[in-house]
Amino acid sequence: MYKIIILTMALLLVYTPAYAANLYSLIENAINTGTAPVVLVVGDDTTFTCCVGVSDNTTTNVIVEIHGSIMTNVWSELTTITANAANIANNNGNCGTIAMQPVTWLRTRILTIQGGTTPKVTVRCKGMGYYK
C-alpha cells in the first residue's frame, strides 16, 4: 500500500506542471505621456497583473495602455488601466489583469497624466506562466 502511495506521489511531482512568477518593470518614474521601450517576456507567461503607481497622491488622473506583441512589429492593446483621484489618494495607483495572452513582448503607453506636482508614473506587471 505504501509503495503505491509513494509511487503515485513521485509521478505527480514529475507530471504536475510548475508555475512561476516573473516581475516586469515596464516603465519607471515617467513624467511624460508616450510609449515606453519594449520589455521581453520570460518563459511562457500568459497571464499578467499590471499595476500603475504614481509618486504623489495629489495626481487626479492617469491612463495607461498595456500592449503585447509576438514579433514587435504588430502590437495589440491588452488592457487599459485608469487610476483616478480616489485610487491614487487611497493606494497611489490601480491594477488590472490580462488573462491568457501569449505574448513575447510588452510595452506601456501613457495616455494621460493630470494634476499633481510633477507626478512620476511607474508600471509593473507580474506574469504567471506554465513551465514544462
Backbone as JSON Lines, residues from 0, in Angstrom:
{"i":0,"aa":"M","n":[0.82,-1.19,0.0],"ca":[0.0,0.0,0.0],"c":[0.86,1.26,0.0]}
{"i":1,"aa":"Y","n":[1.88,1.31,0.9],"ca":[2.74,2.49,0.99],"c":[3.55,2.69,-0.29]}
{"i":2,"aa":"K","n":[3.93,1.58,-0.94],"ca":[4.69,1.68,-2.19],"c":[3.85,2.35,-3.28]}
{"i":3,"aa":"I","n":[2.57,2.04,-3.32],"ca":[1.67,2.64,-4.31],"c":[1.52,4.13,-4.05]}
{"i":4,"aa":"I","n":[1.38,4.53,-2.8],"ca":[1.23,5.95,-2.46],"c":[2.5,6.7,-2.81]}
{"i":5,"aa":"I","n":[3.65,6.15,-2.46],"ca":[4.93,6.81,-2.77],"c":[5.12,6.91,-4.27]}
{"i":6,"aa":"L","n":[4.83,5.85,-5.02],"ca":[4.95,5.89,-6.47],"c":[3.99,6.92,-7.07]}
{"i":7,"aa":"T","n":[2.76,6.98,-6.58],"ca":[1.78,7.95,-7.06],"c":[2.27,9.38,-6.8]}
{"i":8,"aa":"M","n":[2.8,9.63,-5.61],"ca":[3.3,10.97,-5.29],"c":[4.49,11.33,-6.18]}
{"i":9,"aa":"A","n":[5.37,10.38,-6.44],"ca":[6.52,10.64,-7.31],"c":[6.06,10.97,-8.73]}
{"i":10,"aa":"L","n":[5.08,10.25,-9.24],"ca":[4.55,10.53,-10.57],"c":[3.89,11.91,-10.63]}
{"i":11,"aa":"L","n":[3.16,12.28,-9.58],"ca":[2.54,13.6,-9.54],"c":[3.59,14.7,-9.56]}
{"i":12,"aa":"L","n":[4.68,14.51,-8.84],"ca":[5.74,15.51,-8.85],"c":[6.37,15.66,-10.23]}
{"i":13,"aa":"V","n":[6.52,14.56,-10.93],"ca":[7.14,14.6,-12.26],"c":[6.2,15.2,-13.3]}
{"i":14,"aa":"Y","n":[4.92,14.89,-13.23],"ca":[4.0,15.29,-14.28],"c":[3.11,16.49,-13.94]}
{"i":15,"aa":"T","n":[3.25,17.04,-12.75],"ca":[2.46,18.23,-12.39],"c":[3.16,19.47,-12.95]}
{"i":16,"aa":"P","n":[2.45,20.3,-13.69],"ca":[3.1,21.49,-14.23],"c":[3.5,22.46,-13.12]}
{"i":17,"aa":"A","n":[4.62,23.11,-13.33],"ca":[5.1,24.09,-12.36],"c":[4.76,25.49,-12.85]}
{"i":18,"aa":"Y","n":[4.43,26.36,-11.93],"ca":[4.12,27.73,-12.28],"c":[5.16,28.64,-11.64]}
{"i":19,"aa":"A","n":[5.52,29.68,-12.34],"ca":[6.5,30.62,-11.81],"c":[6.0,32.04,-12.08]}
{"i":20,"aa":"A","n":[6.39,32.95,-11.21],"ca":[6.01,34.35,-11.38],"c":[7.24,35.16,-11.76]}
{"i":21,"aa":"N","n":[7.08,36.03,-12.73],"ca":[8.14,36.93,-13.16],"c":[7.64,38.36,-13.02]}
{"i":22,"aa":"L","n":[8.52,39.25,-12.59],"ca":[8.17,40.64,-12.43],"c":[8.78,41.45,-13.57]}
{"i":23,"aa":"Y","n":[7.95,42.24,-14.24],"ca":[8.39,43.08,-15.36],"c":[8.18,44.54,-15.0]}
{"i":24,"aa":"S","n":[9.25,45.31,-15.09],"ca":[9.16,46.75,-14.88],"c":[9.04,47.4,-16.25]}
{"i":25,"aa":"L","n":[7.83,47.81,-16.61],"ca":[7.59,48.34,-17.95],"c":[8.0,49.8,-18.07]}
{"i":26,"aa":"I","n":[7.84,50.55,-17.01],"ca":[8.24,51.95,-17.04],"c":[8.48,52.41,-15.6]}
{"i":27,"aa":"E","n":[9.51,53.21,-15.41],"ca":[9.89,53.69,-14.07],"c":[9.93,55.21,-14.06]}
{"i":28,"aa":"N","n":[9.17,55.81,-13.18],"ca":[9.23,57.25,-12.93],"c":[9.08,58.11,-14.18]}
{"i":29,"aa":"A","n":[8.14,57.76,-15.03],"ca":[7.88,58.56,-16.24],"c":[7.15,59.84,-15.86]}
{"i":30,"aa":"I","n":[7.53,60.93,-16.5],"ca":[6.88,62.22,-16.22],"c":[6.11,62.75,-17.43]}
{"i":31,"aa":"N","n":[6.2,62.05,-18.57],"ca":[5.53,62.49,-19.79],"c":[4.67,61.36,-20.36]}
{"i":32,"aa":"T","n":[3.69,61.75,-21.19],"ca":[2.91,60.76,-21.91],"c":[3.74,60.22,-23.06]}
{"i":33,"aa":"G","n":[3.33,59.07,-23.6],"ca":[4.02,58.48,-24.73],"c":[4.24,57.0,-24.52]}
{"i":34,"aa":"T","n":[4.94,56.39,-25.49],"ca":[5.18,54.95,-25.49],"c":[6.57,54.64,-24.95]}
{"i":35,"aa":"A","n":[6.65,53.69,-24.05],"ca":[7.92,53.28,-23.44],"c":[8.58,52.19,-24.27]}
{"i":36,"aa":"P","n":[9.86,51.94,-24.04],"ca":[10.55,50.84,-24.73],"c":[9.91,49.49,-24.41]}
{"i":37,"aa":"V","n":[10.19,48.51,-25.25],"ca":[9.59,47.18,-25.09],"c":[10.35,46.37,-24.04]}
{"i":38,"aa":"V","n":[9.64,45.4,-23.46],"ca":[10.21,44.51,-22.45],"c":[9.95,43.08,-22.89]}
{"i":39,"aa":"L","n":[10.99,42.24,-22.86],"ca":[10.88,40.84,-23.25],"c":[10.19,40.04,-22.15]}
{"i":40,"aa":"V","n":[9.23,39.2,-22.54],"ca":[8.52,38.31,-21.61],"c":[9.34,37.03,-21.47]}
{"i":41,"aa":"V","n":[9.54,36.6,-20.23],"ca":[10.36,35.43,-19.94],"c":[9.48,34.19,-19.86]}
{"i":42,"aa":"G","n":[9.96,33.08,-20.4],"ca":[9.24,31.81,-20.27],"c":[7.93,31.81,-21.02]}
{"i":43,"aa":"D","n":[6.94,31.18,-20.42],"ca":[5.63,31.02,-21.04],"c":[4.56,31.83,-20.32]}
{"i":44,"aa":"D","n":[4.9,33.02,-19.84],"ca":[3.92,33.84,-19.13],"c":[2.78,34.2,-20.07]}
{"i":45,"aa":"T","n":[1.55,33.97,-19.62],"ca":[0.37,34.3,-20.42],"c":[-0.65,35.13,-19.67]}
{"i":46,"aa":"T","n":[-0.52,35.2,-18.36],"ca":[-1.44,35.98,-17.55],"c":[-0.63,36.98,-16.73]}
{"i":47,"aa":"F","n":[-1.07,38.23,-16.75],"ca":[-0.32,39.29,-16.1],"c":[-1.23,40.13,-15.21]}
{"i":48,"aa":"T","n":[-0.71,40.54,-14.08],"ca":[-1.35,41.54,-13.25],"c":[-0.47,42.78,-13.32]}
{"i":49,"aa":"C","n":[-1.01,43.84,-13.87],"ca":[-0.22,45.06,-14.07],"c":[-0.75,46.17,-13.17]}
{"i":50,"aa":"C","n":[0.17,46.88,-12.54],"ca":[-0.2,47.96,-11.64],"c":[0.45,49.27,-12.07]}
{"i":51,"aa":"V","n":[-0.35,50.32,-12.03],"ca":[0.12,51.67,-12.33],"c":[0.27,52.39,-11.0]}
{"i":52,"aa":"G","n":[1.47,52.85,-10.71],"ca":[1.73,53.57,-9.48],"c":[2.1,55.01,-9.78]}
{"i":53,"aa":"V","n":[1.74,55.91,-8.86],"ca":[2.03,57.33,-9.02],"c":[2.77,57.8,-7.77]}
{"i":54,"aa":"S","n":[3.77,58.66,-7.98],"ca":[4.65,59.07,-6.87],"c":[3.99,59.99,-5.86]}
{"i":55,"aa":"D","n":[2.94,60.68,-6.23],"ca":[2.27,61.56,-5.26],"c":[0.78,61.27,-5.24]}
{"i":56,"aa":"N","n":[0.12,61.59,-4.14],"ca":[-1.3,61.27,-4.05],"c":[-2.19,62.48,-4.37]}
{"i":57,"aa":"T","n":[-1.63,63.47,-5.05],"ca":[-2.43,64.62,-5.47],"c":[-2.74,64.58,-6.96]}
{"i":58,"aa":"T","n":[-2.2,63.6,-7.68],"ca":[-2.5,63.44,-9.1],"c":[-3.96,63.05,-9.25]}
{"i":59,"aa":"T","n":[-4.64,63.59,-10.24],"ca":[-6.08,63.35,-10.38],"c":[-6.44,62.27,-11.38]}
{"i":60,"aa":"N","n":[-5.56,61.98,-12.34],"ca":[-5.93,61.01,-13.36],"c":[-4.68,60.53,-14.11]}
{"i":61,"aa":"V","n":[-4.57,59.21,-14.23],"ca":[-3.52,58.6,-15.05],"c":[-4.17,57.48,-15.84]}
{"i":62,"aa":"I","n":[-3.96,57.49,-17.16],"ca":[-4.5,56.42,-18.02],"c":[-3.33,55.8,-18.77]}
{"i":63,"aa":"V","n":[-3.22,54.47,-18.67],"ca":[-2.1,53.74,-19.27],"c":[-2.65,52.56,-20.06]}
{"i":64,"aa":"E","n":[-2.12,52.36,-21.25],"ca":[-2.42,51.16,-22.04],"c":[-1.25,50.2,-21.93]}
{"i":65,"aa":"I","n":[-1.55,48.91,-21.86],"ca":[-0.54,47.87,-21.92],"c":[-0.72,47.16,-23.26]}
{"i":66,"aa":"H","n":[0.34,47.09,-24.04],"ca":[0.31,46.45,-25.35],"c":[1.14,45.17,-25.32]}
{"i":67,"aa":"G","n":[0.78,44.22,-26.17],"ca":[1.54,42.99,-26.3],"c":[1.82,42.7,-27.76]}
{"i":68,"aa":"S","n":[2.91,41.96,-27.99],"ca":[3.29,41.61,-29.35],"c":[4.03,40.27,-29.35]}
{"i":69,"aa":"I","n":[4.01,39.62,-30.49],"ca":[4.79,38.4,-30.65],"c":[6.1,38.7,-31.36]}
{"i":70,"aa":"M","n":[6.07,39.65,-32.31],"ca":[7.26,39.94,-33.12],"c":[7.74,41.4,-33.05]}
{"i":71,"aa":"T","n":[7.18,42.23,-32.24],"ca":[7.47,43.66,-32.07],"c":[7.12,44.54,-33.27]}
{"i":72,"aa":"N","n":[6.55,43.99,-34.3],"ca":[6.15,44.84,-35.43],"c":[4.63,45.05,-35.49]}
{"i":73,"aa":"V","n":[3.87,44.21,-34.81],"ca":[2.42,44.36,-34.72],"c":[2.06,44.31,-33.23]}
{"i":74,"aa":"W","n":[1.42,45.38,-32.74],"ca":[1.08,45.48,-31.32],"c":[-0.42,45.43,-31.14]}
{"i":75,"aa":"S","n":[-0.86,44.8,-30.07],"ca":[-2.28,44.75,-29.71],"c":[-2.45,45.34,-28.32]}
{"i":76,"aa":"E","n":[-3.51,46.12,-28.15],"ca":[-3.8,46.63,-26.82],"c":[-4.39,45.5,-25.99]}
{"i":77,"aa":"L","n":[-3.76,45.2,-24.86],"ca":[-4.22,44.11,-24.0],"c":[-5.17,44.62,-22.92]}
{"i":78,"aa":"T","n":[-4.9,45.81,-22.4],"ca":[-5.77,46.39,-21.38],"c":[-5.47,47.87,-21.23]}
{"i":79,"aa":"T","n":[-6.42,48.59,-20.69],"ca":[-6.23,50.0,-20.31],"c":[-6.49,50.09,-18.81]}
{"i":80,"aa":"I","n":[-5.55,50.7,-18.1],"ca":[-5.69,50.86,-16.65],"c":[-5.84,52.35,-16.36]}
{"i":81,"aa":"T","n":[-6.89,52.69,-15.64],"ca":[-7.14,54.06,-15.25],"c":[-6.99,54.18,-13.74]}
{"i":82,"aa":"A","n":[-6.15,55.11,-13.33],"ca":[-6.01,55.42,-11.9],"c":[-6.61,56.8,-11.71]}
{"i":83,"aa":"N","n":[-7.78,56.85,-11.06],"ca":[-8.44,58.14,-10.84],"c":[-8.0,58.72,-9.49]}
{"i":84,"aa":"A","n":[-8.53,59.88,-9.16],"ca":[-8.12,60.58,-7.94],"c":[-8.32,59.72,-6.7]}
{"i":85,"aa":"A","n":[-9.43,58.98,-6.63],"ca":[-9.7,58.14,-5.46],"c":[-8.68,57.0,-5.35]}
{"i":86,"aa":"N","n":[-8.38,56.32,-6.48],"ca":[-7.38,55.25,-6.48],"c":[-6.04,55.77,-6.02]}
{"i":87,"aa":"I","n":[-5.66,56.91,-6.56],"ca":[-4.35,57.48,-6.27],"c":[-4.26,57.95,-4.82]}
{"i":88,"aa":"A","n":[-5.3,58.59,-4.33],"ca":[-5.29,59.08,-2.94],"c":[-5.24,57.92,-1.94]}
{"i":89,"aa":"N","n":[-5.94,56.84,-2.23],"ca":[-6.0,55.72,-1.29],"c":[-4.87,54.72,-1.45]}
{"i":90,"aa":"N","n":[-4.47,54.45,-2.7],"ca":[-3.5,53.38,-2.96],"c":[-2.3,53.81,-3.79]}
{"i":91,"aa":"N","n":[-2.25,55.05,-4.18],"ca":[-1.22,55.56,-5.1],"c":[-1.24,54.84,-6.45]}
{"i":92,"aa":"G","n":[-2.39,54.37,-6.89],"ca":[-2.48,53.75,-8.21],"c":[-3.62,52.79,-8.35]}
{"i":93,"aa":"N","n":[-3.52,51.93,-9.37],"ca":[-4.57,50.97,-9.66],"c":[-3.95,49.81,-10.44]}
{"i":94,"aa":"C","n":[-4.63,48.66,-10.43],"ca":[-4.13,47.47,-11.11],"c":[-5.18,46.91,-12.07]}
{"i":95,"aa":"G","n":[-4.72,46.1,-13.01],"ca":[-5.6,45.4,-13.93],"c":[-5.0,44.05,-14.28]}
{"i":96,"aa":"T","n":[-5.83,43.14,-14.76],"ca":[-5.37,41.79,-15.1],"c":[-5.51,41.54,-16.59]}
{"i":97,"aa":"I","n":[-4.5,40.92,-17.15],"ca":[-4.51,40.47,-18.55],"c":[-4.47,38.95,-18.5]}
{"i":98,"aa":"A","n":[-5.51,38.3,-18.99],"ca":[-5.6,36.84,-18.87],"c":[-5.39,36.16,-20.22]}
{"i":99,"aa":"M","n":[-4.6,35.12,-20.18],"ca":[-4.38,34.21,-21.31],"c":[-4.01,34.94,-22.61]}
{"i":100,"aa":"Q","n":[-2.95,35.71,-22.55],"ca":[-2.43,36.41,-23.73],"c":[-0.99,35.96,-23.96]}
{"i":101,"aa":"P","n":[-0.78,35.0,-24.85],"ca":[0.58,34.5,-25.08],"c":[1.39,35.49,-25.93]}
{"i":102,"aa":"V","n":[2.09,36.4,-25.28],"ca":[2.88,37.41,-25.97],"c":[4.36,37.22,-25.65]}
{"i":103,"aa":"T","n":[5.2,37.74,-26.52],"ca":[6.64,37.68,-26.32],"c":[7.18,39.01,-25.8]}
{"i":104,"aa":"W","n":[6.48,40.09,-26.12],"ca":[6.92,41.44,-25.73],"c":[5.76,42.21,-25.11]}
{"i":105,"aa":"L","n":[6.09,43.09,-24.16],"ca":[5.12,44.0,-23.56],"c":[5.66,45.43,-23.68]}
{"i":106,"aa":"R","n":[4.75,46.38,-23.74],"ca":[5.14,47.79,-23.67],"c":[3.99,48.59,-23.07]}
{"i":107,"aa":"T","n":[4.32,49.78,-22.63],"ca":[3.35,50.66,-21.99],"c":[3.21,51.93,-22.81]}
{"i":108,"aa":"R","n":[2.0,52.44,-22.87],"ca":[1.78,53.77,-23.46],"c":[0.96,54.58,-22.46]}
{"i":109,"aa":"I","n":[1.55,55.67,-21.98],"ca":[0.85,56.56,-21.06],"c":[0.05,57.54,-21.9]}
{"i":110,"aa":"L","n":[-1.26,57.51,-21.72],"ca":[-2.14,58.4,-22.47],"c":[-2.37,59.71,-21.74]}
{"i":111,"aa":"T","n":[-2.51,59.67,-20.42],"ca":[-2.87,60.86,-19.65],"c":[-2.16,60.87,-18.31]}
{"i":112,"aa":"I","n":[-1.62,62.02,-17.95],"ca":[-1.16,62.3,-16.58],"c":[-1.72,63.68,-16.26]}
{"i":113,"aa":"Q","n":[-2.62,63.76,-15.28],"ca":[-3.24,65.04,-14.93],"c":[-3.09,65.33,-13.45]}
{"i":114,"aa":"G","n":[-2.87,66.61,-13.14],"ca":[-2.82,67.07,-11.76],"c":[-1.52,66.71,-11.08]}
{"i":115,"aa":"G","n":[-1.45,67.01,-9.81],"ca":[-0.28,66.68,-9.02],"c":[0.88,67.63,-9.21]}
{"i":116,"aa":"T","n":[1.9,67.42,-8.42],"ca":[3.12,68.21,-8.51],"c":[4.22,67.32,-9.06]}
{"i":117,"aa":"T","n":[4.44,67.41,-10.37],"ca":[5.42,66.59,-11.07],"c":[5.29,65.11,-10.72]}
{"i":118,"aa":"P","n":[4.14,64.51,-11.0],"ca":[3.97,63.09,-10.68],"c":[4.85,62.21,-11.55]}
{"i":119,"aa":"K","n":[5.31,61.14,-10.98],"ca":[6.11,60.15,-11.7],"c":[5.31,58.85,-11.75]}
{"i":120,"aa":"V","n":[5.19,58.29,-12.94],"ca":[4.37,57.09,-13.15],"c":[5.27,55.88,-13.31]}
{"i":121,"aa":"T","n":[4.92,54.8,-12.61],"ca":[5.63,53.54,-12.72],"c":[4.62,52.45,-13.05]}
{"i":122,"aa":"V","n":[4.98,51.57,-13.99],"ca":[4.1,50.45,-14.36],"c":[4.91,49.16,-14.22]}
{"i":123,"aa":"R","n":[4.35,48.24,-13.43],"ca":[4.98,46.93,-13.25],"c":[3.93,45.86,-13.46]}
{"i":124,"aa":"C","n":[4.38,44.74,-14.05],"ca":[3.48,43.61,-14.27],"c":[4.11,42.36,-13.66]}
{"i":125,"aa":"K","n":[3.26,41.54,-13.09],"ca":[3.69,40.24,-12.62],"c":[3.08,39.21,-13.55]}
{"i":126,"aa":"G","n":[3.92,38.42,-14.17],"ca":[3.45,37.4,-15.11],"c":[3.43,36.03,-14.48]}
{"i":127,"aa":"M","n":[2.41,35.26,-14.85],"ca":[2.31,33.88,-14.41],"c":[2.29,33.0,-15.64]}
{"i":128,"aa":"G","n":[3.11,31.98,-15.62],"ca":[3.17,31.11,-16.79],"c":[3.35,29.66,-16.43]}
{"i":129,"aa":"Y","n":[3.16,28.83,-17.4],"ca":[3.28,27.4,-17.25],"c":[4.65,26.99,-17.77]}
{"i":130,"aa":"Y","n":[5.41,26.29,-16.96],"ca":[6.72,25.8,-17.37],"c":[6.66,24.3,-17.53]}
{"i":131,"aa":"K","n":[7.09,23.82,-18.68],"ca":[7.01,22.39,-18.99],"c":[8.19,21.65,-18.39]}
